[in-house]
Amino acid sequence: MTNPLRAAARAVFAKRVLVFVDLTQDIDVLLPVILALRADDALTATVRVSRWLERESPRTAALLKAHGIPFAYVRRHEVIEGRAPSLRGIAAVIAASESSHPAHAAGHALALRAQAAGLKSYVVQHGLENVGLIGVEAGAASFASGTVFCWFPDAATPETMPSATRAKLAHVGRPEPPGGWAGPRTRPAFDLGVFENLHWDRYGEADRTAFQAGLTAVARAMPGARILLRGHPAGAWADGLGHELAQFANITTALAARTRRDVSGAVEILRGIKRVITTPSTIALDAALAGRPVALAVDGGGLYSPLPVLTSPDDWVRFASSSDPCRETLDLFRSRVLVLGDGAARIAERIHRGLLS
């Protein structure tokens, strides 16, 4: 039971950190951070959520409510215009989508306001590939935040990273979800999970055609296999394959509208899958952290080394039917792209030191 005197003292004396949740993927990165801030008696989290997520990502509010985290909505255009949220009584702001890239305009505007007000400002890496930080768009944006919490070790810092961004890096690792990566041991619901983000202009029609050919080859060759097809919650390219895949009783498609509502995110889904095939994305790292053998449907470049790349339908079938646990490959991949341990605890500790030193 919460001590009322302690709670009252905390409400008065704790430093308030404004946590801004703006895009669909933000909650998976920021929820562990909010919980870590809440565990520190010297800090308290004030959570603000872009109102458009009430419609586009109902799971954001559902997750916050499930953990007893109070929050309020703000209109995204008002954040971009600098009119919301209020910074009164705030000591620091933290976001997961903040850069000069147009998609991150709200977080960027908030970070600039915080800087102008003399507040501490932080941003957390939100994906294995992060615009302005690492991956194919590493040099495409800059950050207003004073500190950039990144998942990768110093050795993985891109050589081409601008010195201004490099000076802001804090290599803390990835925030760990409640319940950890692997979770409880349960009987897998699916033999193969297939994930895609093929709506991205990074991919061409040849990539989409090859993806569909590989998937259907596995479905034909392994009629007894339970296959889950899960598209990107926002891009929803896989939703358009319903007619072509209707002949395969062994494929279950998770429609994007449902995944945007489902409190269970990719991490929880992966706990119920034996093996994973994905286009280059954070899912590859999610699977590796869950201990699931994972292969790429499209070449993702050196960042994803040494994960296997499936270049033909036969490759898909061989990987899907294999029993190789791929432990060495997974270990090498994880150690290359990740500082091991819970990044959320390190982020809270860093903010604590920054605000109380």
Protein Blocks (a to p, Z undefined) as FASTA:
>chain_A
ZZfklmmmmmmmpccdddddfbfklmmmmmmmmmmmmmpmkbccdddddfklmmmmmmlm
mmmmmnopacddddfklmmnopaccfehiabdcdfbdcfbfklmmmmmmmmmmmmnopac
ddddfbfbdghiacjklmmcccfbfbdcdfbdfklpcfklcfklmmmpccebjaddehij
nopadddfbfbdcddfflbmkbcfklmmmmmmmmmmmmmmmmmbccdddddfklommmmm
mmmmmmpmkbccddfklmmmmmbafklmmmmcfbdcddddfklmmmmmnopacddfbdeb
jmlpccdcdfbfklmmmmmmpcbeolmmmmmmmmmmocedjfklmmmmmmmmmmmZZ
